[in-house]
Amino acid sequence: MFLQPASLSAAIDLLARHGGILLAGGTDYFPTLGQSVEVRPIIDISRLPELTVITAEPEDIRIGAGVTWSEIAAAPLPSAFDGLKAAAREIGSIQIQNRGTIGGNLCNASPAADSVPPLLTLDARVEIASSDRKRELPLDAFIRGNRRTALEPGEIVTAVLIPRRHGDLASHFVKLGTRRYMVISIAMIAVALCRAADGAIAEARIAAGACSAVAQRLTEIENTLVGCRSVTDIAAAVTPGRLAQLAPIDDVRATAAYRRDAAATLIRRAVQDCFAKTGGVLIDA
């Protein structure tokens, strides 16, 4: 059974009555399906107007769950979203970016989901609706593990909410793979920061993906980076020893040890690049 509701309320009603699978871009769903035949009802939510817009609300930037990566990359968003926009341009091919959605990427809950690290640095929240309630969860509470989320039966992710107070942060995203494009990450890093009046880093927000079952904020490194103003400072602050909370795995793309070392290198590079975006000049090379 293929169902195509015309509104979010109709989609929620169909999900409550029939259960089944929610389909937006389908870029994760169809490869997973393989040669098997789906017997559950499919509810197509790709055309719901409530899910396909980006709006500036009093406290938040609201990105509808059905907004595509191409739309995010092209949207006139504050500098804090530069990292998310860079991640959007790294997701698959242009065709995938034209179809894949931010909500689908989060619901798929892959450890290598490109959107998660930049969203974590911005304290993103996930908006969820069902027939009897609407709720919000911090992103780090929504994703509970590899391919596991906090969604309950009958619920639909409707939007991602990012506080507007972070808008002026400089942000950056870097991804390491076995080739330049259309690749699953070996490691990826998102950075958001601002500088104090004296030029040093005043606040740093760092998140790593593809190095644990769930992408994580790296609070120890964040705290150590405050006050840094040189390449030497950054190198001393970012060491593999401060990445103990990560739990990388050995797989066909890389060993756990390589992922940890690569993450440290990527953080240093991303922090330096982000520092430069603020107009700062590192005092040594």
C-alpha positions in Angstrom: 0.0 0.0 0.0 1.4 3.4 -1.1 -0.1 6.4 0.6 0.5 10.1 -0.3 -1.1 12.5 2.2 -1.5 16.1 1.3 -0.8 17.5 4.8 1.2 16.8 8.0 -2.0 16.1 10.0 -3.2 13.6 7.3 0.2 11.9 7.4 0.1 11.6 11.2 -3.4 10.2 11.0 -2.4 7.6 8.4 0.6 6.6 10.4 -1.6 6.2 13.5 -4.1 4.0 11.6 -1.8 1.9 9.4 1.7 2.1 10.8 4.3 1.4 8.1 7.3 3.3 6.7 7.7 7.0 6.2 9.4 7.9 2.9 10.9 11.3 2.1 13.9 11.3 -0.2 14.3 7.5 -0.1 18.1 7.8 -0.5 18.7 5.6 2.6 15.6 3.5 2.4 15.9 2.0 -1.1 19.5 0.9 -0.8 18.7 -0.8 2.5 15.7 -2.6 0.9 17.9 -4.2 -1.7 16.1 -7.0 -3.6 13.5 -7.6 -0.9 9.8 -6.5 -1.3 8.3 -4.1 1.2 5.1 -5.5 2.6 4.4 -2.7 5.1 2.4 0.4 4.1 4.6 3.3 2.7 3.6 6.8 3.6 5.2 9.4 1.2 5.8 12.6 3.1 8.1 14.2 0.5 5.5 16.8 -0.6 4.2 18.0 2.7 4.5 21.8 2.7 4.9 21.9 6.4 8.2 20.0 6.2 9.8 21.7 3.3 10.6 25.2 4.4 13.3 27.0 6.4 12.0 29.8 8.7 13.5 32.3 11.1 11.5 32.1 14.3 12.0 34.4 17.4 14.4 32.0 19.1 15.3 29.4 16.5 16.1 28.8 12.9 13.6 26.1 11.9 14.6 23.7 9.2 11.8 21.5 8.1 12.5 17.8 8.2 11.8 17.5 4.4 14.3 20.2 3.4 16.9 18.7 1.0 20.6 19.1 1.2 20.7 21.2 -2.0 18.3 23.6 -0.4 20.3 23.8 2.8 23.5 24.4 0.8 21.9 27.3 -1.1 20.0 28.9 1.8 21.0 32.3 3.1 21.8 31.2 6.6 24.1 32.9 9.3 27.8 32.0 9.5 27.2 29.4 12.2 25.6 27.3 9.5 28.6 27.2 7.2 29.7 23.9 8.7 26.2 22.4 8.1 26.2 23.8 4.5 29.7 22.3 3.9 28.4 18.9 5.2 25.4 19.2 2.8 27.7 19.5 -0.1 29.6 16.3 1.0 26.6 14.1 1.1 26.6 11.7 -1.8 26.2 13.0 -5.3 24.3 16.1 -6.6 21.4 13.7 -7.3 21.4 12.5 -3.7 21.7 16.1 -2.4 18.6 17.0 -4.5 16.5 14.2 -2.9 18.0 13.4 0.5 16.5 15.3 3.5 17.9 16.4 6.8 15.1 14.6 8.7 15.9 11.3 6.9 19.6 11.7 7.6 18.9 12.0 11.4 16.3 9.2 11.4 18.7 6.8 9.6 21.0 7.4 12.6 24.2 6.2 10.9 27.4 6.8 12.9 28.7 8.4 9.7 25.7 10.8 9.1 27.4 14.0 7.9 24.8 16.3 9.3 25.1 15.3 13.0 28.5 16.8 14.0 27.7 20.3 12.7 24.2 20.2 14.3 25.7 19.1 17.6 28.0 22.1 17.7 24.9 24.3 17.4 22.8 22.6 20.1 20.2 21.4 17.6 16.9 20.0 18.8 14.6 17.6 17.0 10.9 18.5 16.8 8.6 15.4 16.8 4.9 15.2 16.3 2.2 12.5 16.7 -1.6 12.3 16.9 -1.6 13.3 20.6 1.4 15.4 21.2 4.4 17.5 20.0 7.7 17.3 21.7 11.3 18.3 21.3 14.5 16.4 22.1 18.2 17.6 22.0 19.9 15.9 19.1 22.2 13.9 21.4 19.1 12.5 23.1 17.3 11.7 19.9 20.1 9.5 18.4 20.6 6.7 20.8 23.0 4.4 18.9 23.9 2.9 15.6 20.6 3.1 13.6 18.6 3.7 16.8 16.6 6.8 17.7 14.1 7.9 20.3 11.2 7.9 17.8 8.2 6.1 19.2 5.4 4.4 17.1 3.2 6.9 15.4 5.8 9.8 15.6 7.2 11.9 12.7 10.2 14.1 12.8 8.9 17.5 11.6 11.9 19.9 12.0 15.3 20.6 13.3 15.6 23.7 15.5 18.8 25.6 16.0 19.1 28.5 18.5 19.5 31.8 16.8 21.9 32.9 19.6 24.6 30.9 17.9 24.2 32.7 14.6 27.5 34.7 14.7 29.8 31.8 15.4 32.3 30.9 12.7 31.9 27.2 11.7 33.6 24.6 9.6 33.3 21.0 8.6 35.9 18.5 7.3 35.6 14.9 6.3 38.1 12.2 5.6 37.3 9.4 3.2 39.0 7.0 0.9 38.3 9.4 -2.0 37.2 13.0 -2.4 33.4 12.6 -3.1 30.6 10.1 -2.7 32.2 8.3 0.2 31.4 7.1 3.7 33.5 9.0 6.3 36.6 7.5 8.0 36.3 10.5 10.3 34.6 13.9 10.2 34.9 17.0 12.4 32.7 20.0 12.9 33.9 23.2 14.6 32.2 26.3 15.7 34.0 29.1 17.5 34.4 32.8 18.3 37.3 34.9 19.4 37.7 37.3 22.3 38.8 40.9 21.9 42.4 40.0 22.5 42.3 37.6 19.5 42.3 34.3 21.5 39.6 31.7 21.1 36.8 32.6 23.5 34.5 29.6 22.8 35.0 26.4 20.9 32.5 23.8 20.0 33.9 20.5 18.5 32.0 17.4 17.4 33.4 14.2 15.8 31.5 11.7 13.7 32.3 8.2 12.3 34.5 7.6 15.4 31.8 6.2 17.7 28.4 4.6 17.5 27.0 8.1 17.9 28.7 11.4 16.9 29.9 13.3 20.0 30.8 16.7 21.3 34.4 16.7 22.6 34.1 18.9 25.7 37.6 18.3 27.0 39.2 19.6 23.8 36.6 22.4 23.7 37.7 23.6 27.1 41.4 23.2 26.4 41.1 25.3 23.2 39.8 28.4 25.1 42.6 30.9 25.2 44.5 29.5 22.2 45.9 32.0 19.7 48.6 30.1 17.8 49.3 26.9 15.9 51.4 25.7 18.7 48.6 26.3 21.2 46.1 24.4 19.1 48.5 21.5 18.6 49.1 21.3 22.3 45.4 21.4 23.0 44.3 18.8 20.5 46.0 15.4 21.1 44.8 11.8 20.7 44.9 11.4 24.4 42.1 13.9 24.8 39.9 11.8 22.5 39.5 9.0 24.9 35.7 9.3 24.9 35.7 8.2 21.2 35.3 4.5 20.4 36.4 4.0 16.8 36.2 0.6 15.2 38.4 -1.4 12.8 36.6 -1.9 9.5 37.4 -2.1 5.7 37.9 1.7 5.6 40.3 2.2 8.5 41.7 0.9 11.7 40.5 2.3 15.1 44.0 3.7 15.8 44.1 5.5 12.4 40.6 7.0 13.0 41.7 8.4 16.4 44.9 9.9 15.0 43.0 11.2 11.9 40.4 12.8 14.1 43.1 14.8 16.1 44.7 16.0 12.8 41.3 17.0 11.4 40.4 18.9 14.5 43.6 20.9 14.4 43.1 21.8 10.7 39.4 22.6 11.2 40.1 24.9 14.2 42.8 26.7 12.2 40.5 27.2 9.2 37.6 28.3 11.4 39.9 30.7 13.3 40.8 32.3 9.9 37.1 32.7 9.1 36.8 35.0 12.1 39.4 37.3 10.5 42.1 36.1 13.0 45.7 35.5 12.2 47.5 32.7 14.0 50.7 34.2 15.4 53.0 31.4 14.4 53.0 28.9 11.5 
